[in-house]
Amino acid sequence: MSRTDETKPDEETADTAEIADANPVEWDEAPNNRKAPDERRTVSHREEKDDAKKIVTGEAKYAADYAREFPDLAEAKVVRSDIPHGVVTDIDTSAAEAMDDVYAVVTPDSPEVPDKPYTSAGQSYPEPSPWDLRVLRRKVRFVGDPIAAVVAEDKDTASRAARKLDVTYEEHDAVFDTADAMAPDAPQIHDADDVENLQPGADYERNVEANMSGEIGDVDAAFAEAEDREDLTVIETEWETPYQSHCVPEPHTTIAHRDEDNRYHLISSTQVPYHTRRQLSHLFDVPIRDIQVSKPRIGAGFGSKQGMIVEPLAMALADAADRPVMVETTRREQFHAVRNRRPARVELRSVVTDDGDLKALDMEAVTNSGAYGPHGMTVASAVGKKPLPLYTHTPNIRFEMTAVHTNLPIAGAFRGYGAPQGHLAVEGHMDEIAHELDLDPIELRSRNVISEGDLDVASGILKDKEYGRRIRSCGLDECIAEGRATIGWDDVEQPDADHLHRACGMALTIQSSGVPGDELGAAHIKMNEDGSFILQTGAVDIGPGADTVMAQIASEVLGVPPEDVLVQPSDTDISPFDHGAYASSTTYITGQAVKKAAEDARGMLFEFASRMLDEPESAFTVDDGSVVSEITGESVSLEEIGYESMYGDEVRAHVMGDASHCTEESPPPFGAQFVDVTVNEETGEFEIHDMVYAVDCGVALNPDLVEGQIEGAMHMSYELATGDGIEFDEDGQPETLGFRDYDMPTTADQPPMTSVIVETHEPTGPFGAKSVAEIPVNGVPPALSNAVRRAVGVRIGDMPITPEKIRAALDDD
């Protein structure tokens, strides 16, 4: 895929040239990182997910399953605000405290409950989110705010006791729309004096959590020029997305207790055990050494567990009840009291030539953070800086984001992290340009899109310094070609009935591989006597199979089958440090740490083999559980080395390896989403015949798991495109209380899906890999909106896309 020959972005300014020099195309890649497919022993193979059988047979243990290990375990029920905005003036706990088998009732005034601000966002230190939460809240800001909790012998008793609490409120006016919230006369949700770690552009008198903007080139000049030139066209579009629930199978669950050394031990369904430990230490003024966070198997996260949702309360309740306590959210709480994908409104303007060359992009995003601010600034920023790099060579780009508070539930991290909202706007806008100028939508993108070897500066548009990212691998042209052929783009046959219209729509997608310069993964691997290995990382497998891939990476280096590498679950007392599972970082960041640690251990294997075979270390390689001399062909098994290293007469040393990995690099995966749809112009009903997603994730270390990620993400993306989201009445009361109320497609509703893997090689990634977990979630809303537009000529820009909206748009048209 190539841009027009006249576009030479790397040479436009001295600053750009300086950035380009600092980001060369060449990368000093280790020779063993690049392997031909037929040379790969375990990576790129379809290894079975290591926990698959345990999950389907019910043998896998999740956080709640550890309850049986605590005979004196108590269970908790959280009491939540039933008004959207106000102050709790009194809580009468006497009736609940008088009940049998009730161990504790806590309120914001209880001594065990810390009264200091914090953020629930599980992000790097210092957290880029405001500290605006309290464990229990006197000032309530949405229906669902936790105001008290009851600990009892069992969940039923705790629930009955919770209903006996008599809560008195002083009610305040509430606001539920971001535009209304920023109005001069809107009720003020937060007082800036009560918030620590304020974000850039915060203006709490206008309920603004954060506001940032950045510009490349001169956008106003480009639009001014367009007013005077007939060969330049200005296109303007608006887009909107609703709340979306993570719908994790396993609700948020934490068991907290004091161990035999009087240390706090939390068994929690968290994506970020190390961040959680650090933040609990701050919140409770407890030394980090006195807190242990163990992560068992997790029943999916999707970003919902990238934060401290129930851990602080569980820790406080364990002290109040003086016994182990389990806090497990209900499905109703999952929908309105935990975290969700934040709604967004995006306006996009462009200047484009008659030939389809982009001259300017001007993007403004307003996101609804809900009542509090975890991830507010960073997700709102990602709405622009994630998709805009697709068209980074546009000479004039401006992006402004505003994160706004309302009296609706808290938004948080969600798979895609702002990118789905942004891709809807950017890729829908590209199709509007094509429609207005009568251009082929694929060719339009081809004239403007980023490609291999290019320098991306748009991803740094909000940074306060010059920033560039060199694209060293890009398979977008292959993704488009494969997706186009698979969906049948050029062979669409119209239905016989005149009221039915069929068309294909498409959208390009881009994401990241970790947070550049802001992550760290570490790994430790040790060998057993029989030549098998124990691998420890702080990374968190939240369901997609990260542990399986880590074993594949280690086994590729060590020459053993993946089943001989046992990956242990992360535990802050045992595992090396890791930032956790988010930002599509595990394979890219932790995978490199695992590769380095395995190479470190392999070096020790060669040292022992050298002594045992009397040959130089440089002569050896590993293969099929043995160290083999490439000079003589002599070999020694890893089992022989294992026993010699631990029990030998000459030198004894445990064969093991340690390594850490962090990097300023964040190579983007790329993808192309295609949707084939037939629309009934009489009713607005539509049928999706196929959804095809072609992805360039570098080398696919386990194709089965990659395809699983694609299909799962497409399902979630389809839900965002067509589901009703989470709904509230005019008073802010939640109307979506469970799966029966939530419009999530079932297997019977899900349209056909086809996944296509386009392999490239990313020199900065482990064995050439990039990320894949988030990028497929970005494509269905714009691709479906574009398909409907091509089929019947109307644009649905506010999600969800429904027959009613299509029919109404046709009537208006």
N, C-alpha and C positions, 0 to 999 in steps of 0.2 A: 504494500500500500504506500503510495507516495503523494506528497503534496505538490502544489504547483512549483515549477522550477525556480520561479522568481522569489519564493519564500526562503530566506536564509536567516532564521532567527538568531543563530549563534553569533552572527556578525553585526547585529543591529546596533548595539551599543557597547561602549567599553566595559560597562558593568557586566553585561551578558557575557562578553568574551572572558572576563575574569572568572565568572562563575563556571563557564565552560572549561577553562583551564584547570579549575579545581575539581572538576568531575569528568575525567577523561573516559573515553569509550573503553579503553583497555583496562583490564582488571587482572591483578596478580593472582591468578587462580592456581591452587595446588594441583599438580598433575593428576593426583588420584581422584579429584573431584569430578572430572569429566570422563565418563565411561560410555562406550557404545552399548546399545541395548543388549547385544549378545554377550557382553562382558559383565553384566550386572548379576550378581549371585542372588540377591534378595530384594534390593530396591527395584521398583517398577514391576514387581511380581504381585499377583492377586492373592496375597496372604489373607487367610481368614482372620477377621477381627477377634482379638484374643479373648474378649469377654462375651462374645456372641452367645455361646451355649449357656453360660451362667445367667445371662439376662433372660433368655427365653424359657429356661427351666425354673426360674425364680430363685436360683442359688446366689445371685449377686446381692451383696449387702449394701443398702443405702443408709443414710444417717438414721432414720427412724428404726431401722432393724437393730441398731445397737442398744435400743432401750432395754432389751432383755438382759443385757449385761449389768444392769443396775437394779437390784431388787428393791431399793428404796426410791426409785425414780418417781418424781412428781411431774404432773403436766400442767401447762399454763393456758389460760385464755386471756386474750388481750381485749380490753374494753376500748372502743373507738368512738370518736366524735360522730354524732348523728346530725350535726349542723355543719355548713360549709365554712363559716367564719364567725369567730367570736372568742370569748374568754371563759374558761371553766372557773366559776366563782366558788364552787363547793362540790365535794364528793363525799357522800355519806357511805362509809364502808361498814358500818356496824352490823347490818343484817348479814352480809357475806362473811364477816369475821366470826360470827356466832355459829356458823354452820359446822357440822362435824366434817372431819377430813379435809378442811381448808387449812393450808399451812401458812399462807401469807397473802396479804392484799397490799399492793404497792400503788402509790400515786406519785405525782411529781415531787411531793414533799417528803417521800420516804428517804431515809438516810442512805440506803443502798443504791439509789438512783442518782447518778451524777447529773449535776445541773450546769453543764457547760456545753457550748456549741461544738458541733463536729459535722463532717460530711459523711454520708453513707457511701459515696463514690469510691470504689476500690481502684484508685489510680496511683500513679507514682508519687513519690515524695519530692517536694511539697505538693499536696493535692491541688490540681487546677480546678477546684470547685469551691464555692463558698461554704463556710462553716455556719450553717443556718438551722440545723436540726437539734432537737433535744431528744433524749431517750423516751421520756414521756412529756407531754406538752400541755401547758396551761393555756397558752394561746393556740387556738386550733384554726387551721387554714383550709381544710377540705373535709368532706365526709369520709372518715376513715382514719383520721389522725389518732394515734394511740394516746390515751389519756390515763389509763390505769391497767392493771393486770392482776389476775388471781392465780395462785398456785394451789393445787389440790391433789388428792390421791390419784384421781383419774380425770380424763378430759370432760366427762359428763358432769362430774361434781364441780369442776372449775367453771364450766359453762353456766350451770345453774346459779352458782355464786355470783358470777359476773352480771347476771341479769338482775341481781338484787342491789347492785350499786345504784345509788340515787344521785344523779349528776345535775347540777344547776349551771346554766349558761347565761352569759350576757351576750346576746347576739349582735353581730355587726352586719352591715351590708356586704354582699358578696359580688364578685365579678367573674364571668366564665369565658369571655372572649378576649383575645389578645388586643384587638383594636380598642375595645371598651376599657380594658385594663390600663392602657397608656393614656387615656383621656385625662384632662386636668382635674375633673371632679370625681375620678374613680376612687373607690375605697383603697386605702394603702394596706397592702398585705404584710409587708415587712418594714421594720424600722432599721435603717442602716446601722444604728448604734448597737443593735442586737446581733449583727452579723459580723463575723470575722473572715479574713481572707477575701475581701471584696474583689470582684472581677473587673476587668477593664470595661469602662463605659457604664458601670452600674449606676442606676438612678432609681432608687427605691421609692421616691415620691411619685414616679410614673410606673412603678412595678416592673422596671427593667432590671433584669439580673445581670446582663452583659450586652455590650454593643461594641462591635469591631468592624473596621473596614480596611480595605487595601486596594491598591490600583497598580496596574502595569500599563505604561503608556499614558495617553491622554484621552479618556473616554468622552468627555464633554466636547473636545475638539472634533472627535470622529463623528458625533451626532450633529454637531454644527455644520460640518462639511456635507453631511448627507442632506441637509436642507437645501443646499445650493447645487447639488449634482443629481441629474436624472438617472444616472447609472448606479446610484446607491439607494437601497431600500431599507427602511426601518421596520422591523417586525417586533411586536409586543405580545406577550402571552402571560397568563396567570395560572397558577397551579395550587392544589391544596390536597393535603393528606390528613387522615384522622388518627385518633388513638388506635393502637394495635396492641393486643396482648401477646406475651411470649408463649402462653399455653404450654408451659413446661409440664411434663407428666408428673414429676416429683415436686411437690410444693416446697417452699423454703422451710428448712428444718434445722434446728440446732439443739444439741444436748450439751449442757454446761455443768461442770462439777469441779470440785477441788480434789486433786489426787492425794496420794499418801504423803507427798511432800508439801502439801498445802498450796500447790500451784494450780492455777486455773487451766483446765483442759476442756476445749470445745471440739466436739465432733460435729462438723457442719457441712452442709451442701453449698460450698462456696467455690467460686472460680478463682479466688484470690487469697489463699490462706496467709501468705506473708504480709500482704497489705492489711488484711484483717487484724493480724496480730499487732502490727505497728499502730493501727488506729485505735484498737482497744487499749493498748498501753497508754496512749495519749489521753483517751477519754476517761479511764479509771485511775490514772496516775499509778499504774502498776508497772514495775520493770518488765521489759520485753522478755527477760529470762524466765519470768514467772508465768508466762502464757504459752500454752501449746495449742495449736490449731491443727486438727487432723481432718483431711478430706477423704471420705470414703467414696464409693462409686456415686456418680451424680446422674440423676435422671433428667439430663439436658439442662442447659443454662441459657443459651442464646443472648447473653448479656444480662439477664435478669438477676443472676447471682454474682455479678461483678460489683459487689458492694456489701456493706454490713446492713442487712435488712432486719434480721431477728437476733443476731449475735449479741449486741449490747444488752438487750432486754433479758436474754437468757442468762447472761453473766450476772446481771443485777438480781434476777430472781433466784439464782442458785445461792447467792449470799442471803437473801431475805428468808428463804425457806430452809436454809442450812442443809441442803440435800441436792442431789442431782435433779435438774429440771430440763424437760424437753419443751421447746416452743415449736409448734408445727402449724403453719398457716392453713387456713381452709381454702377451698377453691374460690369461694366468694371473695375472700381477702386477696387472693392472687389477682383477681380481675380489677379491684378498685383500690386496694390499700397497699400494694407492693410497688411495682414499677411497670411502665409501659413504654411503647414507642411514642415519642412526642409528636403531636400534630404540627404541621408546618404550612405556611403560606409563602409562596415564592412568586416573585415577579421577575420576568426576564425580558430584556430588550436587546436587539442586535442591529448592527449595520452590516449589510452584505451587498456585494456587487451583483450585477446581473448574471455573471458567470458562476456565482456561488462561493466567492471568496469571503470569509469572515473578516470584517474590519474592526468590529467592536462587539463585546459582550458585556452587558451591565445586569448584574444579578443582585436581587435583594431578597433575603429570607427572614421571616419572622417565625420563631418557634414558640410553642407553648410548653414551658417548663413545668406547669402545674404549680403546686403550692410551695415546693422547695427546689433547690438548685443543683442536685448531683448531676454531673455531666452536662450541665446546661450550656456553658460556653463552648465546650469542646465539641459537642454534637452539633450545635448550631453552626459552628465554624465548618464542620465537615460537610454540611449541606452544599457548600460551594467548593471548598478546596479538594473534595474527593472527585466530583465529576468534571470540573473545569479543566483538569490536565488533559482530558481527551482532546481538547482544542487549545492547548497551551500556546500554539504559534499564532493565535489571534493577537495582533499587535497591541490592541487596547482592551484590557479586561478590568472590570471593577466588581468587587463583591462586598456587600454589607450584610452583616447578620445582627439580629436582635433577639435575645432570649428573654421572654416575658413571663412573669408570674400571673397565675390566675388561681381561683379557688376550686380547682379540679385536681385529680390525683397526680402524684409525683411521676414525672417522666424520668427515664434513666437511660442506661446503655441498652441497646437492642441491636441484634445482628444487622450489620451494615452501617450502623453508627452515623446516621444522618445521610449516608449516601443514597438510600432509596428515594428519600424526599428530593434530593438534588438531581438524581438521574431522571426522575419523572419530568422535572422542569427542563433540563438541558436537552434530553433526547426527544421529548415531545416538541420542544421549540425547534429543534433541527428539522423535524418533519413539517412543521408549519412553514419554515423557510422554503423547503422543497415544494410545498403545495403552492405558496404564494408566487414563487418564481418559475413554477412548472419544471422543476428539476427532478431527476431521479434521486430518491432519498439516500440510496447507497453511494451513488457517485458524489453527491454533495458532501457526505462524510469523508469520502476518500480524498477530496481536495483539501480537507482541513485537519484531518485527524493526526495524532502523534504517531510516530513509527520508530523502529529500532535505530539506535544511534542518536536520536534526538535528545535535546535538553528540555526537561520540563521545569518551568519556572512558576506555573500557575498554582502548583500545590503549596507554594510558599507565599501566596498572595497576602496572607494575614501576618506574616512574620515581620518583625521590625528590623530585619537585616536581609541582605540579598541571599537568596536560596535557590538552588537548582538540584535537580535529580536527573542523572543520566539514565536513559533507557537502554539497557544492554541486552534486553530480550523482549521481543514483541511479536506475537503471532496473530495480530488482529486481522491481517489480510486473509490468512488461512481460516481463522474463525468465521469470517464473513463468507468465504467461499464454501466451507463445509456446511455452515448453517443454511446458506441460501439453497444449496443443492438438496439438503435433507428435507427442508420444509417445502420444497417445490416452488420457490419464489417465481420462477419463470414459466411455470406450467399450471397456473391456477385456472381451473375450469368453473365457469359460472353455473349456478343451479338453473334448472329449467324454469322454475317459477319466477315470474317477473318481480315479485316482492322480496326475493332473497338475493343477497349480494355477498360475494365472497372476496376476501383479500388477505394479504399477508402484511404484517407490520414487523418492524425490527427496531432494535435499540442497541447501541454499543455500551459496554460497561467497563469500569476500571475500579481498582481498589488499592490496597497497600499490603505490605508484608511486615507487620509490626510497626511500632512507632519509632521513627528514625531518631537515634541518639538518646532514646528515653526508656530503653528496656535492657534487661539483663537476664540471661538464662545460664544456669550452671548444671553440671552433671557429674556424678561419681559412679564408677563402675568397678566391680571387684569380681575376681574369678574364684569359683569354688574348686575343690580338689579334682572334680571330674571334668573340668574344662567348660562348665556352664558358667553363666555370669548373672550377677545381681546388678540391675541398673536403677539408680535413684536420681530423680530430678524433682524440682519443685513445680514442674509444669502440671497442669490439671487436665486430665481427659474428661471432658464434659459430655462424652457420648460419641463423637465422630471417629474415634479410633486412634487418638494420638499415641497411646501406649504401644499400639501395634506398630505404628510407623517408627517410633523411637527404637523399638526392638529391631526393626528391619535395618535402620541406619547403623546401629551398633553391630549387628551380625554381618552386614556388608563389609565393615572394616575388619572384623575379627575372624571371618571365615567360618562361622558356625551357623546353624539354622536358627531362625528367629525364635523358635520354641526353647532354645537354650539360653535366651536372654530374658530373665524374669524382671519385669518392670514393676517397681513398688509404688503404691499410691503416695501422694505427697503428704508430708507431715513436717511441720516447722521444727520439730525436735530432731528429725532424722534427715530429711531431704535437703539437698543444696538449695540455695536461694533461687527464686524465679518470680518474675512479676505476675505470673498467672496466665490464665487462658482468656485472652481478649486481643482485639486488634489483629486477628489472623496472624498471630506471632509464633505459635507453638512450633510448627514444623520449621519455620525459617530461623527463628532465634534459638530455641531450645534444641532443635535438630542439629544445628552447628555445634552447640556445646557437647551434645552426645557424640557427634562424630570426632571431635577433638579429644574427648575423654577416652573413647575407644582406641584412638590412635596412640594416646599416652599409654594405655594398657598394652597395646600391641608392641610398643617399644620394649616393655619389660619382658614380653614373651620372647622377643628376639634376643634379648640379653641372656636369658636362660638357655635358649636353643643354641646360642653361640658357644656357651660353655659345654653343653651336652654333646654337641656335634663337632666341636672344634672347628667352626667355620666363622667367618666374619658376619657381623649383624647385617651388613649390606647385602648379603647373599640371599636373604630370606623373604618369603612371602607366606601368606596364610591361605589355606584351602581345605575345605571339608574337614574341619576340626583338627588340623595339623599345621605345624610350621614346616615349610618345605624349602629346601635349598635349591635355588635356581641354577647353582653351579654343578652340584653333584647329584641332585635328585633325592638325597637323603632327607628324611623327615623325622619329626618327633611329634607325638600327639599332644594336644592341649592337656589331656588328662595326665600324661606323663610329666609334663611341665608343672601341672598343678600339684602333684605329689612331691616332685623334686623341690619346688619353690617353698613348700611349707614344712617338709620333713627331711630335706636333703642334708648331706653331711658338710657340704662346702658353704654355700650361701643360702640363707633363708630370707625370703621377703614375700610379702603378699602381693600378687600381681593385681594391680588396680590402676585406675586412671582418673584424673580429675581435670576439669576444664570449665571455663566460663566463656560466654560470648555476648558481646554487645556490638552495635554497629550504627553508623550514621546512615547506612543504606536502608532503603525500603522499596525494593523493586515491585512495581505494580503487576499483578495478574491482569489479563484482559479477557473480555468475552463479548459474544454477540448473541443476543436473544432474538428469536423469531417466534411469531404467533400467527397461526392460520385460523381465521374466523369467518363464519357466515352470519350475517345480520338480517333479521326480518324487519323490513322498514315499516311494516304495518303495526307491529307490537313493540319493536325495540329489542326483542329477545335475540340472544346470540348464542351460537354454538362454537366452541373452540375445538378444532379438529386435531391440533397438535401444538405443543410448545417445545421448541428446539433451542437448546442452549449449547453453544460451542465455547470452550474455555481454554485459554492458554495459562496454565499454572506452572509453567516450566516443565521439569520432569515430574511426572505423576508417580510418586513413590509407592503408592498402592492404588492402582486404577479402580478397584472395587470401592474403596473408601472415597475416592474422588467422585465417582458417579453417585454414591450415596449422598455426598454433600450437595451435588448439583440438584438432585431430585428433591431433597428435603428443602433446600433454599427456594427452588422454583415453586414448591407448594406454598411456602410462607409468602413468597412474592405474589402468587396468584391470590392468596387471601387478602393481601393489602390492596390489590387491584379491584377485587369484587366483593369483599366482605364488608359488613356494616360497621366494623370496629366496635369500640366500647361506647355505649350511649348513656346519656344522663338526661334527667328531666330539667325543667326550667329552674329548679331550685338547687341544682347540683347533686341531686340524689342519684346514685348509680342505678341504671336499669338493666345492666348486664351483670348478672349475679352467678352465672355458671355456664357450662358448655351448652346447655339447652338454649340459653339466651344469646350465645355468641355465634356469629355467622362464620364459623371455620369450616372449610370444605371437608367433607368426609371422603373416604376412598371411593364412594359411589359418585361423589360430585367432582372429583379431581379429573381434569382433562388429561388426555395422553401426554406423556413427557418423553423427550428424547435427549439424551446427553451425549455430547461429542467432546473428546479430549484432543486438543491440539498441542503436541509436545514441542516446547522450545527448550533452550538450556540457559538458565540464569547463573552466571559465573559466581555470584556472591552467595548463592544458596547451597544447602547441603545436597551434593550430587546433582545440582542444577535445579532444585525445587524452589518454587515460590508458594504463595498462599492460595487457598481455594475456598475456605469456609464461608466467607461473607459475600464474595463478588456475585454469585448467582442470584442473590436476593434482590438485586438492583433492577432487573430487566423487565419483568412482566408488566408492571403498570404502564411504563411508556410504550412498550411494544404493543400491548393490547389497545391502548388509546390510539396509537398510530394505525393499527389494523382497522379499527372501527372507522377512523377518519377516512382511510382509503376505500373502505367498503361502501359507506353511505354518506360521506361528506360532512359529518358533524364531529366536533371535537368535544370530548369529555375530559376536562382538566382537573375536576375535583373528584378525588376518589371517595367512595368506590364507583366503578363503572356499572351501571344498572340498566335494565331495560327501560325503566321509567325515565331515567335521564336521557337516554338515547331518543326515546319517543318524543319527549318534550323538546329536545334540541331540533329534531326533525320538524316538529310543528312550528317552532320559532323560525327555522330556516325557510 
